[in-house]
Amino acid sequence: METREYVEYLLKNYNEIVKDVEQMKFELKTFKDIESDEVIESLNFSSPNDEKISTSSISDKTCKIALIYNEVTNRMNKESREEIYRMMKATEFEITRLNYCIDRLEPRIKDVVKQIFIEKLSWSETCEKCAISQKTLNKYKKKGVSEIVEMFDLLVLKLINYN
């Protein structure tokens, strides 16, 4: 995806992306591990109630399976938490970067970009609030998006040259 398309996507979906970040934070905070004890108990096929303990290899296999399952369960829980955390942090970074770029715009252009994309005001509401014509609004919007794209490209170039 080209930088312009990406910036336009971020701007147009700003509020949904912020909601997604909040959802991921909630998911991470309330993440419930898979309970391996329940599964391990269900893997025990024989009941020890007044029965002679069998020393066959089946019991040994069941124990090994249970231990392996416990390890796999722990790994899956850890990986799931880490994936949610990575997605949340990456998305937060992009929103923070977008907000930083918007804040660096000149005041009138910044107001237009915020009102159109973040506040989701209509063109006529934005024109009225900013006391500008639709032609000027369109010019400010295009200029704002272009400047944000330039800032995104500049940040990428700096990262490439840094490495």
C-alpha positions as CSV (number, residue, x, y, z in Angstrom):
1,M,0.0,0.0,0.0
2,E,1.3,3.4,-1.0
3,T,1.9,6.0,1.8
4,R,-0.9,8.2,0.6
5,E,-3.4,5.3,0.6
6,Y,-2.2,4.3,4.0
7,V,-2.5,7.8,5.5
8,E,-6.0,8.2,3.9
9,Y,-7.0,4.8,5.4
10,L,-5.8,5.9,8.9
11,L,-7.6,9.2,8.6
12,K,-10.9,7.8,7.3
13,N,-10.9,5.0,9.9
14,Y,-9.3,6.9,12.8
15,N,-12.2,6.4,15.3
16,E,-12.6,2.7,14.5
17,I,-8.9,2.2,14.9
18,V,-8.9,3.9,18.3
19,K,-11.9,1.7,19.3
20,D,-9.9,-1.4,18.1
21,V,-7.0,-0.3,20.4
22,E,-9.4,0.0,23.3
23,Q,-10.8,-3.4,22.5
24,M,-7.3,-5.0,22.4
25,K,-6.5,-3.3,25.7
26,F,-9.6,-4.8,27.2
27,E,-8.9,-8.3,25.7
28,L,-5.4,-8.2,27.1
29,K,-6.6,-7.1,30.5
30,T,-9.3,-9.7,30.7
31,F,-7.4,-12.4,28.9
32,K,-8.4,-15.8,30.4
33,D,-5.9,-18.6,30.1
34,I,-6.9,-21.9,28.8
35,E,-7.2,-24.1,32.0
36,S,-5.0,-27.0,31.4
37,D,-6.1,-28.7,34.7
38,E,-9.5,-29.3,33.3
39,V,-8.1,-30.8,30.1
40,I,-5.5,-32.9,32.0
41,E,-8.2,-34.3,34.3
42,S,-10.3,-35.3,31.3
43,L,-7.2,-37.1,29.9
44,N,-7.1,-39.4,33.0
45,F,-9.1,-42.4,31.8
46,S,-8.9,-44.5,34.9
47,S,-10.3,-43.6,38.3
48,P,-8.1,-44.4,41.3
49,N,-11.0,-45.1,43.6
50,D,-10.3,-48.4,45.4
51,E,-8.7,-49.9,42.3
52,K,-5.3,-51.4,42.0
53,I,-2.9,-49.0,40.5
54,S,-1.9,-50.2,37.1
55,T,1.8,-50.0,36.1
56,S,1.1,-50.4,32.4
57,S,2.7,-48.1,29.9
58,I,-0.8,-46.6,29.1
59,S,-0.7,-44.7,32.4
60,D,2.8,-43.4,31.7
61,K,1.7,-42.3,28.2
62,T,-1.3,-40.5,29.6
63,C,0.9,-38.6,32.1
64,K,3.3,-37.7,29.4
65,I,0.5,-36.5,27.1
66,A,-0.9,-34.4,30.0
67,L,2.5,-32.8,30.7
68,I,3.0,-32.1,27.0
69,Y,-0.5,-30.7,26.8
70,N,0.2,-28.5,29.8
71,E,3.4,-27.1,28.1
72,V,1.6,-26.5,24.9
73,T,-1.3,-24.8,26.7
74,N,1.1,-22.5,28.5
75,R,2.9,-21.7,25.3
76,M,-0.4,-21.0,23.5
77,N,-1.6,-18.7,26.3
78,K,1.7,-16.8,26.2
79,E,1.7,-16.5,22.4
80,S,-1.9,-15.3,22.4
81,R,-1.1,-12.6,24.9
82,E,2.0,-11.5,23.1
83,E,0.2,-11.3,19.8
84,I,-2.6,-9.1,21.2
85,Y,0.1,-7.0,22.9
86,R,2.1,-6.6,19.6
87,M,-1.0,-5.7,17.6
88,M,-2.1,-3.2,20.2
89,K,1.3,-1.5,20.4
90,A,1.7,-1.4,16.6
91,T,-1.7,0.2,16.2
92,E,-1.2,2.6,19.1
93,F,2.1,3.7,17.5
94,E,0.4,4.4,14.1
95,I,-2.3,6.4,15.8
96,T,0.3,8.3,17.9
97,R,2.3,9.0,14.8
98,L,-0.8,10.2,12.9
99,N,-1.7,12.5,15.8
100,Y,1.8,13.8,15.9
101,C,1.7,14.6,12.2
102,I,-1.7,16.3,12.5
103,D,-0.5,18.4,15.4
104,R,2.4,19.6,13.3
105,L,0.1,21.0,10.6
106,E,-0.5,24.8,10.5
107,P,-3.6,25.6,12.7
108,R,-6.2,26.2,10.0
109,I,-5.3,23.0,8.1
110,K,-5.1,21.0,11.3
111,D,-8.6,22.2,12.3
112,V,-10.0,21.1,8.9
113,V,-8.3,17.7,9.1
114,K,-9.5,17.0,12.6
115,Q,-13.0,18.1,11.9
116,I,-13.4,16.1,8.7
117,F,-11.6,12.9,9.8
118,I,-11.6,12.7,13.6
119,E,-14.8,14.6,14.5
120,K,-16.6,13.4,11.4
121,L,-18.3,16.7,10.7
122,S,-19.9,17.2,7.3
123,W,-18.3,19.5,4.7
124,S,-21.0,22.2,5.3
125,E,-20.5,22.0,9.1
126,T,-16.8,22.2,8.8
127,C,-17.1,25.2,6.4
128,E,-19.4,26.9,8.8
129,K,-17.2,26.2,11.8
130,C,-14.0,27.3,10.1
131,A,-15.7,30.2,8.3
132,I,-14.3,29.1,4.9
133,S,-15.7,28.1,1.5
134,Q,-16.0,24.5,0.3
135,K,-13.2,25.3,-2.3
136,T,-10.9,26.4,0.5
137,L,-11.9,23.4,2.7
138,N,-11.0,21.1,-0.2
139,K,-7.7,22.8,-0.7
140,Y,-6.9,22.6,3.1
141,K,-7.9,19.0,3.2
142,K,-5.7,18.0,0.3
143,K,-2.8,20.1,1.6
144,G,-3.2,18.5,5.1
145,V,-3.2,14.9,3.7
146,S,-0.3,15.7,1.4
147,E,1.8,17.1,4.3
148,I,1.0,14.1,6.5
149,V,2.0,11.8,3.7
150,E,5.3,13.8,3.4
151,M,5.9,13.5,7.2
152,F,5.2,9.7,7.1
153,D,7.6,9.3,4.2
154,L,10.2,11.4,6.0
155,L,9.9,9.2,9.1
156,V,10.3,6.1,7.0
157,L,13.4,7.5,5.2
158,K,15.0,8.4,8.6
159,L,14.4,4.8,9.8
160,I,15.9,3.3,6.7
161,N,18.9,5.6,6.8
162,Y,19.3,4.9,10.6
163,N,19.6,1.2,10.0
